[in-house]
Amino acid sequence: MACHLGGKLRVSGKRTGPSMEKRELTGSVRDKVLEALERTGHLVNLVPAEKLEWRPATDVVFSRPPTDLGHLLGHLLDCAAGFCAVLHAAYPSQLKDFTELRGLGVNHLCQPADAARRLEQYSQCIARGFEICTDEDLGRKLPTVFEPGGERLLTLLLGNLEHLLNHKHQLFFYLKLLGVRVQSADLYRFRGDQ
């Protein structure tokens, strides 16, 4: 599996250790994360490039100006980068080249084509990170800024998935408000469709 960083192709190293490690749960988590990223990329490709400064009229929850569409695309990159940060924290020696991802901009006004390309780049890196993850690893605790005693790897991955899904739905809602014809199949991958 390869991960493109800064225009360079990085090839993951060979896995060491027992070849029969359990990965059933890890595979399910990986598949759901990559599916969410794929559907997010699909929605990003539906964004009208001329509407990047568009935003809903008001944010009724926080009484502040809501995020414009272009910055939402940039924030989706931050959501994807969160998975890479967690996987790097779990496997720093195997994924040391992930530190290069920190130099890539997130949370900025982003063109749809750039956001789609970057989401694909992050997806490749995330898939590579999951290649070395086992079911047992999902229970391992990693220290975080918020929890120095550690959070389980699975909890951190699910937290990042929740973050991505919330903003994926925000993008879906923005597209609907803009009159883009989107439906549930644009948001979700139905199991019967595979």
C-alpha positions as CSV (number, residue, x, y, z in Angstrom):
1,M,0.0,0.0,0.0
2,A,1.3,3.5,-0.8
3,C,0.7,6.9,0.8
4,H,1.4,10.0,-1.3
5,L,3.1,12.7,0.8
6,G,4.2,16.0,-0.7
7,G,4.1,14.6,-4.2
8,K,6.4,11.7,-3.2
9,L,5.2,8.1,-3.1
10,R,5.9,6.3,0.2
11,V,5.6,2.6,0.2
12,S,4.8,0.9,3.5
13,G,7.2,-1.5,5.0
14,K,6.6,-5.2,5.5
15,R,4.7,-6.3,8.5
16,T,6.6,-8.2,11.2
17,G,5.3,-10.5,13.8
18,P,2.7,-13.2,13.8
19,S,0.9,-13.4,10.5
20,M,-2.4,-14.6,12.0
21,E,-3.2,-11.6,14.2
22,K,-6.9,-10.9,14.5
23,R,-8.1,-8.1,12.3
24,E,-11.8,-8.7,11.9
25,L,-12.9,-5.7,14.1
26,T,-10.0,-3.6,12.8
27,G,-11.1,-4.3,9.2
28,S,-14.7,-3.3,10.0
29,V,-13.5,0.0,11.6
30,R,-11.2,0.6,8.6
31,D,-13.9,-0.1,6.1
32,K,-16.3,2.3,7.8
33,V,-13.7,5.1,8.0
34,L,-12.7,4.7,4.4
35,E,-16.3,4.5,3.3
36,A,-17.1,7.8,5.2
37,L,-14.1,9.4,3.5
38,E,-15.1,8.2,0.1
39,R,-18.7,9.5,0.5
40,T,-17.3,12.8,1.8
41,G,-15.0,13.0,-1.3
42,H,-18.1,12.3,-3.5
43,L,-20.0,15.2,-1.8
44,V,-17.0,17.5,-2.2
45,N,-17.0,16.8,-5.9
46,L,-20.6,18.1,-6.1
47,V,-19.7,21.5,-4.6
48,P,-20.1,24.3,-7.1
49,A,-16.7,26.0,-7.3
50,E,-18.3,29.4,-7.6
51,K,-20.2,29.1,-4.3
52,L,-17.2,28.7,-1.9
53,E,-18.0,31.9,0.0
54,W,-21.7,30.9,0.4
55,R,-22.9,30.3,3.9
56,P,-26.4,29.7,5.4
57,A,-28.1,32.9,6.6
58,T,-27.6,32.3,10.3
59,D,-26.3,29.9,12.8
60,V,-29.3,29.5,15.2
61,V,-27.4,27.4,17.7
62,F,-24.4,29.7,18.4
63,S,-25.8,33.0,17.1
64,R,-22.6,33.6,15.0
65,P,-21.9,33.6,11.3
66,P,-21.8,30.0,10.1
67,T,-18.8,28.6,8.3
68,D,-18.7,29.3,4.5
69,L,-18.6,26.4,2.1
70,G,-14.9,26.8,1.2
71,H,-13.8,26.8,4.8
72,L,-16.0,23.7,5.5
73,L,-14.0,21.9,2.8
74,G,-10.8,22.9,4.5
75,H,-12.2,21.7,7.9
76,L,-13.0,18.3,6.3
77,L,-9.3,18.0,5.7
78,D,-8.7,18.6,9.4
79,C,-11.2,15.8,10.1
80,A,-9.3,13.4,7.8
81,A,-5.9,14.5,9.3
82,G,-7.2,13.5,12.7
83,F,-7.2,9.9,11.8
84,C,-3.6,10.2,10.6
85,A,-2.6,11.8,13.8
86,V,-4.1,9.0,15.9
87,L,-2.6,6.3,13.7
88,H,0.8,8.0,13.9
89,A,0.5,8.2,17.7
90,A,-0.2,4.5,17.8
91,Y,2.6,3.5,15.4
92,P,5.2,6.3,15.5
93,S,8.1,4.2,14.1
94,Q,6.2,2.5,11.4
95,L,4.4,5.7,10.2
96,K,7.1,8.3,10.9
97,D,6.6,9.8,7.5
98,F,3.1,10.8,8.6
99,T,4.8,13.8,10.4
100,E,5.0,15.3,6.9
101,L,1.2,15.5,6.9
102,R,1.3,18.1,9.7
103,G,2.8,20.6,7.2
104,L,-0.3,20.4,4.9
105,G,-2.8,23.1,5.4
106,V,-6.2,22.5,6.9
107,N,-9.1,24.7,8.0
108,H,-8.6,27.1,5.1
109,L,-10.8,28.1,2.2
110,C,-10.3,25.2,-0.1
111,Q,-11.2,24.5,-3.8
112,P,-13.4,21.4,-4.3
113,A,-10.8,19.7,-6.6
114,D,-8.0,20.3,-4.0
115,A,-10.1,19.1,-1.1
116,A,-11.1,15.9,-3.1
117,R,-7.4,15.2,-3.9
118,R,-6.3,15.7,-0.3
119,L,-9.1,13.5,1.0
120,E,-7.9,10.8,-1.3
121,Q,-4.3,11.3,-0.1
122,Y,-5.4,11.1,3.6
123,S,-7.5,8.0,2.7
124,Q,-4.4,6.3,1.3
125,C,-2.4,7.1,4.5
126,I,-5.2,5.9,6.7
127,A,-5.5,2.6,4.8
128,R,-1.8,2.2,5.3
129,G,-2.1,2.9,9.0
130,F,-4.8,0.3,9.4
131,E,-2.6,-2.3,7.6
132,I,-0.5,-2.5,10.8
133,C,-3.4,-2.3,13.3
134,T,-4.8,-5.4,15.0
135,D,-7.9,-6.0,17.0
136,E,-5.7,-6.2,20.1
137,D,-4.2,-2.8,19.3
138,L,-7.7,-1.2,19.3
139,G,-7.8,-1.7,23.1
140,R,-4.4,-0.1,23.7
141,K,-4.4,3.2,25.5
142,L,-2.7,6.3,24.0
143,P,-2.1,9.5,26.0
144,T,-3.9,12.5,24.6
145,V,-3.9,16.2,25.4
146,F,-7.3,15.8,27.1
147,E,-6.6,12.4,28.8
148,P,-2.9,12.1,29.8
149,G,-3.8,8.6,31.3
150,G,-4.8,7.5,27.8
151,E,-7.8,6.8,25.6
152,R,-8.2,3.5,23.8
153,L,-7.2,3.5,20.2
154,L,-10.7,2.5,19.2
155,T,-12.2,5.4,21.2
156,L,-9.9,7.9,19.4
157,L,-10.7,6.4,16.0
158,L,-14.5,6.5,16.7
159,G,-14.2,10.1,18.0
160,N,-12.5,11.1,14.7
161,L,-15.2,9.2,12.7
162,E,-17.9,11.0,14.6
163,H,-16.2,14.4,13.8
164,L,-16.0,13.5,10.1
165,L,-19.6,12.3,9.9
166,N,-20.9,15.4,11.6
167,H,-19.2,17.6,9.0
168,K,-20.0,15.3,6.1
169,H,-23.6,15.8,7.0
170,Q,-23.1,19.6,7.3
171,L,-21.7,19.5,3.7
172,F,-24.7,17.4,2.6
173,F,-27.1,20.0,4.2
174,Y,-25.2,22.9,2.6
175,L,-25.5,21.3,-0.8
176,K,-29.3,20.8,-0.3
177,L,-29.7,24.4,0.7
178,L,-27.8,25.4,-2.5
179,G,-30.3,23.3,-4.6
180,V,-27.8,20.6,-5.5
181,R,-29.7,17.4,-6.0
182,V,-28.4,15.1,-3.3
183,Q,-30.0,12.1,-1.7
184,S,-29.3,9.5,0.9
185,A,-27.2,7.5,-1.6
186,D,-24.8,10.5,-1.8
187,L,-24.4,10.4,2.0
188,Y,-24.2,6.7,2.7
189,R,-23.0,3.5,1.1
190,F,-25.9,1.1,1.3
191,R,-24.7,-2.5,1.9
192,G,-26.9,-3.9,-0.9
193,D,-25.2,-1.6,-3.4
194,Q,-21.8,-3.2,-3.1
